[in-house]
């Protein structure tokens, strides 16, 4: 097919408020390099990491929650460490989620892949990079908030599913984050508490924990309890309820903040605590006696084994997990979509539809 010279995209011009997201219709269409493919993006979705990167919340100079200044940006956030892995280069096209079709291939890519429907692996180790190197789609390289995007061919993973592009686009970032947490915890048929359970990662964790045979307790607002029960939660706790003492083998915590160390109090002896987010604030208080007297294990979870995304695609194709899409916006309404995301009244994910009209 003949490719256009320019495309529509939302471009992040720097750390700050929603005004840093600029709608443009003259962005050059990227060309795939050796070993890469060009994808015509069908849909993307909104994630906490998109918002946190925009605001510079990852900077160690920011000590508050992820939402209090997310519309305006955080005063004092440092450009030197405003991205999750350090400094970010601008302008940047964000969007950690992407579903689309391959429309062109770079040198060395099998030409029969043209037309393939794919999901983009949101995190990967660059070829030739050291063991700790990691690239996040939409952060260290341009992502899915555009009509076209490029990625290494091995990270454009074929998907065979009757689900829509928007539905599929809600899986990659949130579900791979949740599956990474669960795999690090070694979760089996055990008692697990999931905080922030109504969000994208939390609702994914509910489903993924259930498929492993766990007894799932979801912590959420009262208005979302029924929806989480329908997703598979065996029990629910209000987000302001007291943490039950020594009641769980594993806690998957996405919240952090002032309710700490409640999640540790809730763990049984030998329990495992896994965190991959801190929407209520990153600075917490820890009584070391709780940690060592209960023989607890504390686990941080960001980097993912390649099998995480491969497993996720397999679960989708087998119909073992389902998308939770609360609303959908066109790409040119990305600011409005992020405003809705920050309101936290939604359940699951907010999709971004990217069509010819964007």
C-alpha positions as CSV (number, residue, x, y, z in Angstrom):
1,X,0.0,0.0,0.0
2,X,1.0,3.6,-0.6
3,X,1.9,5.3,2.7
4,X,1.0,8.9,3.4
5,X,3.8,11.3,4.2
6,X,2.2,12.7,7.4
7,X,-0.2,11.5,10.1
8,X,-2.3,12.7,12.9
9,X,-0.9,12.2,16.4
10,X,-0.9,13.6,20.0
11,X,2.5,14.8,20.9
12,X,3.8,15.3,24.4
13,X,6.0,18.4,24.3
14,X,7.4,18.2,27.9
15,X,6.5,17.3,31.5
16,X,3.5,19.2,32.8
17,X,-0.3,19.6,32.6
18,X,-2.8,18.5,30.0
19,X,-1.8,21.4,27.8
20,X,1.5,19.6,27.1
21,X,-0.5,17.1,24.9
22,X,-0.7,18.7,21.5
23,X,-2.9,17.5,18.6
24,X,-1.0,17.6,15.3
25,X,-1.9,16.6,11.8
26,X,1.5,17.0,10.2
27,X,3.7,14.5,12.0
28,X,5.9,12.6,9.6
29,X,4.9,8.9,9.2
30,X,7.8,6.9,10.6
31,X,9.6,4.4,8.4
32,X,10.5,1.0,9.7
33,X,14.2,0.4,10.1
34,X,16.0,-3.0,9.7
35,X,14.1,-5.6,11.7
36,X,11.2,-3.3,12.3
37,X,7.6,-3.2,11.2
38,X,5.2,-0.2,10.6
39,X,1.8,-0.6,12.2
40,X,-1.4,1.2,11.2
41,X,-2.8,1.8,14.7
42,X,-6.4,0.8,15.2
43,X,-6.7,1.6,18.9
44,X,-4.8,2.5,22.0
45,X,-5.8,3.0,25.7
46,X,-5.0,5.3,28.7
47,X,-2.7,4.1,31.5
48,X,-1.3,5.5,34.7
49,X,2.1,5.4,33.2
50,X,1.1,7.8,30.4
51,X,-0.2,10.3,32.9
52,X,2.7,9.8,35.4
53,X,5.2,10.3,32.6
54,X,3.4,13.4,31.3
55,X,3.3,15.0,34.8
56,X,6.9,14.0,35.8
57,X,5.5,12.1,38.8
58,X,8.3,9.6,38.6
59,X,10.8,12.3,39.7
60,X,12.1,11.7,43.2
61,X,11.3,15.3,43.9
62,X,7.6,14.5,43.8
63,X,6.3,13.0,47.0
64,X,2.5,13.2,46.6
65,X,-0.1,10.9,45.0
66,X,-0.5,10.5,41.2
67,X,-3.8,12.5,40.9
68,X,-3.5,15.7,43.0
69,X,-1.7,17.7,40.3
70,X,-2.1,15.4,37.3
71,X,-4.2,18.0,35.3
72,X,-1.7,20.8,35.9
73,X,1.6,19.0,36.5
74,X,3.8,18.9,39.6
75,X,5.8,21.9,40.6
76,X,9.4,21.0,41.1
77,X,9.3,17.8,39.1
78,X,12.8,17.3,37.6
79,X,13.3,16.7,33.9
80,X,16.4,14.6,34.9
81,X,14.3,11.8,36.3
82,X,10.7,12.7,35.2
83,X,10.4,9.5,33.2
84,X,10.1,6.1,34.9
85,X,13.7,5.2,33.9
86,X,15.2,8.7,34.1
87,X,15.2,11.6,31.6
88,X,12.8,11.6,28.7
89,X,13.4,13.1,25.3
90,X,10.8,15.4,23.8
91,X,8.7,15.7,21.7
92,X,7.4,12.2,22.4
93,X,4.3,10.3,21.2
94,X,3.0,8.4,24.2
95,X,0.7,5.4,24.3
96,X,1.8,2.2,26.0
97,X,-1.0,0.2,24.4
98,X,-1.4,-0.5,20.7
99,X,-3.5,-2.8,18.5
100,X,-3.2,-2.6,14.8
101,X,-2.1,-4.1,11.5
102,X,1.3,-4.4,9.9
103,X,1.4,-2.3,6.8
104,X,5.2,-2.2,5.9
105,X,8.3,-4.0,6.9
106,X,11.9,-3.0,7.2
107,X,14.9,-5.0,5.9
108,X,15.1,-8.5,7.2
109,X,11.4,-8.9,8.2
110,X,9.3,-11.7,6.6
111,X,7.2,-10.0,3.9
112,X,4.3,-12.3,4.6
113,X,3.7,-10.5,7.8
114,X,2.1,-7.6,6.0
115,X,-1.6,-7.4,7.0
116,X,-1.1,-9.2,10.3
117,X,-3.2,-8.1,13.2
118,X,-0.9,-7.5,16.2
119,X,-0.5,-6.3,19.7
120,X,2.6,-4.4,20.7
121,X,4.6,-5.7,23.6
122,X,4.7,-2.7,25.9
123,X,8.1,-3.5,27.6
124,X,11.1,-5.2,26.1
125,X,14.8,-5.5,26.4
126,X,16.6,-3.9,23.4
127,X,18.8,-6.2,21.4
128,X,22.4,-5.9,22.5
129,X,21.4,-4.0,25.7
130,X,22.6,-5.0,29.1
131,X,20.5,-7.3,31.4
132,X,18.9,-4.3,33.2
133,X,18.1,-2.3,30.0
134,X,14.4,-1.9,29.3
135,X,12.4,0.1,26.8
136,X,8.8,1.0,27.3
137,X,6.6,1.7,24.3
138,X,5.4,5.3,24.4
139,X,8.2,6.3,26.8
140,X,11.7,5.5,25.6
141,X,10.3,5.3,22.0
142,X,7.2,6.7,20.3
143,X,4.0,4.8,21.1
144,X,0.4,4.3,20.1
145,X,-1.2,7.8,20.2
146,X,-0.8,8.2,16.5
147,X,-2.1,6.8,13.2
148,X,1.2,4.9,12.6
149,X,4.0,3.5,14.8
150,X,7.1,1.4,14.4
151,X,8.4,-1.4,16.6
152,X,10.9,-4.3,16.3
153,X,9.2,-7.2,14.5
154,X,9.6,-9.5,17.4
155,X,7.6,-7.1,19.6
156,X,4.6,-7.0,17.3
157,X,2.9,-10.1,18.4
158,X,0.2,-11.7,16.2
159,X,-3.2,-11.9,17.8
160,X,-6.1,-14.1,16.6
161,X,-9.2,-12.8,18.3
162,X,-12.8,-11.7,17.5
163,X,-12.4,-8.8,19.9
164,X,-12.4,-5.3,18.5
165,X,-9.2,-3.2,18.3
166,X,-10.3,-1.1,21.2
167,X,-11.0,-4.1,23.4
168,X,-7.7,-5.7,22.5
169,X,-5.8,-2.4,23.0
170,X,-6.9,-2.4,26.7
171,X,-4.8,-5.6,27.4
172,X,-1.1,-5.0,26.8
173,X,0.1,-2.6,29.5
174,X,-2.4,-3.3,32.4
175,X,-2.6,-7.0,32.0
176,X,1.1,-7.5,31.5
177,X,1.8,-5.4,34.6
178,X,-0.7,-7.6,36.6
179,X,0.7,-10.8,35.2
180,X,4.2,-9.8,36.0
181,X,3.2,-9.1,39.6
182,X,1.5,-12.4,39.8
183,X,4.4,-14.4,38.3
184,X,6.9,-12.7,40.6
185,X,4.7,-13.6,43.6
186,X,4.5,-17.2,42.5
187,X,0.7,-17.0,43.1
188,X,-1.2,-20.3,43.2
189,X,-4.4,-21.4,44.8
190,X,-3.9,-19.0,47.7
191,X,-5.6,-16.1,49.4
192,X,-4.7,-12.8,47.7
193,X,-5.7,-9.2,48.4
194,X,-5.7,-6.8,45.5
195,X,-5.8,-3.0,46.3
196,X,-7.0,-0.5,43.7
197,X,-8.9,-3.4,42.2
198,X,-11.2,-1.4,39.9
199,X,-8.4,0.2,37.9
200,X,-6.9,-1.2,34.7
201,X,-4.1,-3.2,36.5
202,X,-6.3,-4.1,39.5
203,X,-9.2,-5.4,37.5
204,X,-6.7,-7.4,35.3
205,X,-5.2,-8.8,38.4
206,X,-8.6,-10.0,39.6
207,X,-9.1,-12.0,36.4
208,X,-5.5,-13.3,36.2
209,X,-5.4,-14.4,39.9
210,X,-8.7,-16.3,39.5
211,X,-7.4,-18.2,36.5
212,X,-4.6,-19.5,38.8
213,X,-7.2,-20.7,41.3
214,X,-6.6,-18.0,43.9
215,X,-9.3,-16.8,46.4
216,X,-9.4,-13.2,45.4
217,X,-10.4,-10.3,47.7
218,X,-10.7,-7.0,45.9
219,X,-10.4,-3.7,47.7
220,X,-12.4,-0.9,46.0
221,X,-15.1,1.7,46.4
222,X,-18.6,0.4,47.3
223,X,-20.0,1.5,44.0
224,X,-17.7,-1.0,42.1
225,X,-18.1,-4.0,44.3
226,X,-20.7,-5.7,42.1
227,X,-18.6,-5.2,39.0
228,X,-15.6,-6.8,40.6
229,X,-17.6,-9.7,41.8
230,X,-18.8,-10.2,38.3
231,X,-15.1,-10.3,37.2
232,X,-14.4,-13.1,39.6
233,X,-13.6,-11.6,43.0
234,X,-14.6,-13.9,45.8
235,X,-14.9,-11.1,48.3
236,X,-14.6,-7.4,48.5
237,X,-13.3,-4.8,51.0
238,X,-14.1,-1.1,51.0
239,X,-11.1,1.0,50.3
240,X,-11.5,2.7,53.7
241,X,-12.2,-0.6,55.6
242,X,-9.7,-1.9,58.1
243,X,-7.2,-4.4,56.8
244,X,-7.9,-7.8,58.3
245,X,-5.0,-9.1,60.3
246,X,-2.9,-12.0,58.9
247,X,-5.6,-13.0,56.4
248,X,-3.7,-13.3,53.1
249,X,-0.8,-15.2,51.6
250,X,-0.2,-12.5,48.9
251,X,-1.0,-8.8,48.6
252,X,-0.9,-7.1,45.2
253,X,-0.7,-3.4,46.0
254,X,-1.2,-0.6,43.5
255,X,-2.1,2.1,46.0
256,X,0.6,2.6,48.7
257,X,0.1,5.9,50.5
258,X,-1.1,6.7,54.0
259,X,-2.9,3.4,54.5
260,X,0.5,1.7,54.8
261,X,1.5,-0.5,56.6
262,X,-2.0,-2.0,56.5
263,X,-1.2,-4.3,53.5
264,X,1.7,-5.9,55.5
265,X,-0.5,-6.3,58.6
266,X,-2.9,-8.2,56.4
267,X,-0.3,-10.8,55.4
268,X,0.0,-14.1,57.1
269,X,3.4,-15.4,58.3
270,X,5.6,-16.0,55.3
271,X,3.4,-13.8,53.1
272,X,4.5,-12.0,49.9
273,X,3.8,-8.3,49.2
274,X,4.2,-7.1,45.6
275,X,3.9,-3.5,44.4
276,X,3.8,-2.0,40.9
277,X,2.2,1.4,41.7
278,X,1.6,4.0,44.3
279,X,-1.5,6.0,43.2
280,X,-2.1,7.2,46.8
281,X,1.6,8.3,47.3
282,X,5.0,6.7,47.1
283,X,6.3,7.6,50.6
284,X,5.2,5.1,53.2
285,X,6.0,4.2,56.8
286,X,7.3,0.7,57.6
287,X,7.8,-1.0,61.0
288,X,10.6,-3.3,60.4
289,X,9.4,-5.6,63.2
290,X,6.4,-6.4,61.1
291,X,8.6,-7.4,58.2
292,X,11.0,-9.6,60.1
293,X,8.8,-11.1,62.8
294,X,6.3,-12.3,60.1
295,X,9.1,-13.5,57.7
296,X,7.6,-11.4,54.9
297,X,8.9,-10.9,51.4
298,X,8.6,-7.5,49.7
299,X,8.8,-7.5,45.9
300,X,8.9,-4.6,43.4
301,X,7.6,-5.4,40.0
302,X,8.4,-3.5,36.8
303,X,10.6,-5.6,34.5
304,X,8.9,-8.5,32.8
305,X,10.2,-11.8,31.5
306,X,9.3,-12.2,27.8
307,X,7.0,-15.1,28.7
308,X,4.7,-12.6,30.4
309,X,3.4,-11.1,27.2
310,X,3.4,-14.5,25.4
311,X,1.3,-15.9,28.1
312,X,-1.1,-12.9,28.0
313,X,-1.7,-13.4,24.3
314,X,-2.4,-17.1,24.9
315,X,-4.9,-16.2,27.6
316,X,-6.7,-13.7,25.3
317,X,-6.9,-16.2,22.4
318,X,-8.2,-18.9,24.7
319,X,-10.9,-16.6,26.0
320,X,-9.7,-17.0,29.6
321,X,-9.6,-13.2,30.2
322,X,-11.9,-10.4,29.0
323,X,-11.5,-6.7,28.4
324,X,-13.1,-4.2,30.7
325,X,-13.8,-1.0,28.7
326,X,-15.7,1.7,30.5
327,X,-15.6,4.3,27.7
328,X,-14.0,5.1,24.4
329,X,-12.7,8.4,23.0
330,X,-11.3,9.4,19.6
331,X,-7.6,10.2,19.5
332,X,-8.1,14.0,19.2
333,X,-10.0,13.9,22.5
334,X,-7.0,12.4,24.4
335,X,-7.0,15.3,26.9
336,X,-10.7,14.6,27.7
337,X,-9.9,10.9,28.0
338,X,-7.1,11.6,30.5
339,X,-9.4,14.0,32.4
340,X,-12.0,11.2,32.7
341,X,-9.2,8.8,33.7
342,X,-8.2,11.1,36.5
343,X,-11.8,11.3,37.8
344,X,-11.4,7.6,38.8
345,X,-15.2,7.0,38.4
346,X,-14.6,4.5,35.6
347,X,-14.0,0.7,35.9
348,X,-11.2,-0.9,34.0
349,X,-9.8,0.9,31.0
350,X,-10.5,3.9,28.8
351,X,-10.0,3.1,25.1
352,X,-8.7,5.4,22.4
353,X,-10.1,4.8,18.9
354,X,-7.8,5.7,16.1
355,X,-9.5,5.6,12.7
356,X,-9.1,7.5,9.5
357,X,-10.7,10.5,11.2
358,X,-8.6,10.0,14.3
